[in-house]
Amino acid sequence: MKNVSVYVETEAGKPTDMSLQCLAKGRELADQVGGSLSAIALGKQMDTGSLIAYGADKVHLAEDATLETYIPSAYNSVVCDILRETAAEVLLFPASTQGNDLASLVAAKLGTGCVLDCHSVTLEGDQLLQTRLEYDGKVHSHYVTNAQPQIATLHDGIIDVPEADTSREGEVCPVNVTIQDADLAAEVVNREITAKTVNLKDANIIVTGGAGVGSKENFQLIQQLAEVLGAEIGATRPVVDAGWTDYERQIGQTGTTVKPDLYIACGVSGAVQHRVGIMNSRRIVAINIDSAAPIFRFAHVKIVGDLTQVIPKLIELYNGK
């Protein structure tokens, strides 16, 4: 196995964080076998220099007006054309909505396999061993693909993104885009992007509320503690489903993966689905009225008590009262 390729998803010409993680993992795999890493980028005004700085040896750049917005059939056609030229043996995508969609289409067109939302990928000889968490995170399932390219989408948080090395040199390879009319059967009429107001990934301190908070009114305690500590507010899926806060604050298997210096979990049971999103936290403090809550098995600091009484006391202590 010598050639690894990564599909780079972009926002405003910049690679997404999950795409940078794919580049980091691709670089790791390529270095393991003395191979090369190529990035596949579609669209206009692409920052190709950053892709090389983050590990790509080559950037296959397809610039065309029809590729300014994501049209599945058109993107599928172009990516497959690039892959036929590069003869990549492993192809990695971010496990985003777009990445999972496009990876499946590419695999079907090339007659190969595809494993979505992998939490781990490793090489065993020429085989890419792909690992998924299944059955609500209770089981690790391993897959291999017996055809090439071996395609996988990578779950957010699979690897830390190293600092960009601006001294790296690489090659930008322009791609001649050929798109059939049938590939443009769908048209993007309008696209609106909601600006993100929450940055959980880079937060040093996160205060998270779980179902044990009990009500939307009690969730204000989470907000108060976060405000005092200068922290971001997080939430578990049941809290988001209940409408106590917005989805962009959801942490866990179906939300954001975080790695703060301090993670304070209030009324969080510690189910596997949430645990996989917080295990890179340097220190976890858990507040729960249930002394047998699963989160106490891996929390560094354990506080057994009613959060409606504990949180006000913590705020008082912090304020020196």
N, C-alpha and C positions, 0 to 999 in steps of 0.2 A: 504494500500500500504506500503510494508516494504522493498522490495529489488529493488535497483537501480543499473544498470550496465552501464559502459562506455566503448566503444571501443576506444582503444588508438592507434592512428596512430603514427608511429615513423620515425625518420630520423637518421641513424647511431646508432640505439639502444636508442636514446633519444626521449621522447615524444615531439610532435610538440606543439607550443604555443596554437593552437586551441584545441588540446587534453587536455591540462592543463585547458583551459577554461571549457571544458566539465566536467572534474573532479571537478572543483570548483562549477559548477552548480549542478552536481550530489550530491556533499556533502551537498549543501544547501537544496536540495529536501529531501535527506535522513534524515537530522537533523530535518526537519520540521515534520516528522512523526515518529521520533525515529527509523528509519530503518538503514540498512547497505548499504555501497557502495562498489561495486566490479569493478575492472578494468580487461578488457580482452586484453591481449597483445600477439601478434603473432610474431615469428621471433627469431633470435639468438642474444646473447650478450645484452640482455635487461637490462636496468637499473631499476629493480623492486623497489629498495629502494626509488627512486624519486617519483614513483607512490604512494607509501604509505605516503611519506612526503607531497604530495600534496592532500591527503584526502582519498585514498582508504583503506578500511578495509581488503580487500582480493585482491590478484592479481592472476588471472587465466592465467597461462603462458604456451603457446603452443610453444615449441621449436622443430623445425624440419627443416632439410635442404631444404625441398620443400617449406618452408614458408619464405625463405630469401628474395624473391621478391613477389610482389603482383600479385597473380593469382586469379581473381574473384571467380571462381567456387570452388577452394580449400579453400580459406578464408571463403567463404560462408558456406561450409560444416563444418569447424572447429568451427566457431562462433556459428552456430546453435546447434552443439553438446554441447558446453559449456552452452548455454542458457537453454537447456533441463535439465541440471544438476542443474543449479543455480535457476531456476524458477524466473528469474527477471521479474518484473512487468513493469518497465520502462527501456528502453535502449536508450542511447544517443550516437550519432556519431558526429564528427566534420563535418561541411558542406564544406568539401574539395572535390576535384574531386574523390578521393578514398572513402571518407566517404559517399558521396551521392550515389555512385555506389553500395557500399557494403550494405548500409542500405536498399536500394530498393530490393536487392537480398535476404537478410535475411528476410525481411517482406513477400516477395512472398513465400519463402520456408516454413515459419511458419504460413502462412495464416492470417496475421494480417495487420494493416495499417501502413503507414509511411508518415510523413510530412517532407518535405525537406526545408532546409534553414530557420529555425525558428529564428525570432529576439527576441522571448520571450517564455519561458515555465514556467508555474506555476501549482501548484496543487490545485484542488478544490475537496476535499474529496479524492476519489481514482482515479479521472480522471486527466489526464495531459492535461491542456489547452495549446494548441500550437498556437502561433501567427506568421503570416507571413505578410510581406509587399508585396502588389501586385499592379498591374496596375501602374507600374513605381513608386511604393512607395506611391501612393495616397490613398490606402485603407489598413486598418488593417483587415485581415481575421483570424477568430478563428476556430480551429479544435479540435475535440476530437476523440480518437480511442476507439471503443467498443470491442476490443479484446486485449489480452495480448501476448507478451509484447507490450506496447505502445512505438512506435519507432519514434524518431525525430532526425534530424540533426540540429546542432546549428551554426548560423551565426557567423562569426568572430566579436569579440567585444561584445558578449552577456553579459560578466561579467569580472570584473578585477580578475586576478590570484593573490591569496594571496602569501605571502612568504612561502617557504617550511618549514614545521615543522619537523626537523630531529629527534625530540624526539618521534614522533608518532610510534606506533607499529602496525604491521599488519601481515598478513599471505600470504605466497606465495604458491599457489596450482598448482603444475605441472599437465599438461593435457596430457593424452595419445592421441596422434594424429593418427587418422585413416582416410586416404584419399584414395578414390577409383581411379582407373585408369581413369575413365570418368571425374574426377575432374581435371585431368592434361592434358586434351586434348590440352590446349594452353600452349606454352612454351615461357618464356622470354629469348630471344636470347642475347640481349644486353641492358644495361641500363646506360644512361649517365645523370648525374645531374650537371646542370650549377650552379656554385657557385654564391651565392647572393652577390651583390655589394652594395645594397641599404637596409637600415634599417629604414624604416619609422615608425615602431611601437615604437621604443625607442628614436626617435628624440625629442629633446626639442623644436626646432624651425623648422617649415616647411614653405617654400615659394612655393605656388602652382600657376600654370598658367592655365587659362581656355581658352575657345574658343575666348574670347574677346581680347586675346593677339594679334590675327590677323594673325600671320605668324611665320614660324620657325625662321626667322631672329629676330623677336621681342622676341621670347622665350629666346634669349640670355640675355635679361634684367632680366628674372627670375633667370637665372643661376648666373648673376653678383650679384644680391641682396643676393642670398643664400650664395654665396662665402664670401661676406663681413660680413654677420651675422653668419657665421659658421653653416648654416642651411642645411637641406636636401631639395631636390627639389621634389615637387609633381606635379601632373597633373590630369585634369579631363579626362573622357573617350573620348570626341571629340578630345582633344589634342593628346592622344595616337593613336586614329584611324587615325588622320591626319599624323602620323609619325614624330611628332615634338620631341618626347621623347619615352622612352621605357615603356612597359607595367608594369614593376616592380615599376614604380613610380605612377601608377594609384591609386587614392583614391576615395572611395565611395562604393556604393552598390555592384558593380562588381569588386571592387579593394580591397585596404587595408583600414581597419578601424584604425584611428589614435587618439592620445590623447596628443598632445604636449602642452607645456606651452604657446607657441605662434604660431598661425596659420595665415599666411598672404596670403589672396586669391586675386590674381590679374586677373582681367578679368573673374572672375568666376560668373556665373549668380546666383547660389545658388539653383539649381533644387534639388528636394527631393532625387534623386539618389545619389547626391554628399553630401548632407546635412547629411544623415544617417552615413556617414563615418567620420564626423568631429565634431559631437556634443559633444564629450567628451573633446574637446580642452578647456583649461583654459581661453584663450583669443583669439578672432578672429578679425583680422583686414581685412577689405574688401576695395579693390580699384576697382572702376567701374565707367565708364563714364555715365552709366544709373542710375539716382537717384532713379528709381523705381525698380531696380533689386531686386529679392526676397532675396538675401543674406543680404541686409541691414536690413531685418526684425529681424535677429538674431545675426548679427555681433556686437561686443562690441565697435569697433572703425570703423567709416564709412568715407571713403575718396572718394568724388565724383570728378572724374577727369580722364584725359587721362593717362593711365599707362605709356605710352612712355615718358611723362613729369614728372609724379609723382615719378616713381622709380629712375631716375637719381638724383632727388632732395633728396630723402631719403638716397641714397648712399652718396651724398655730406654731408648731415647732420651727418651721422654716422661717416664719416671720418673727421668731424670737419672743413670742408671747408666753 
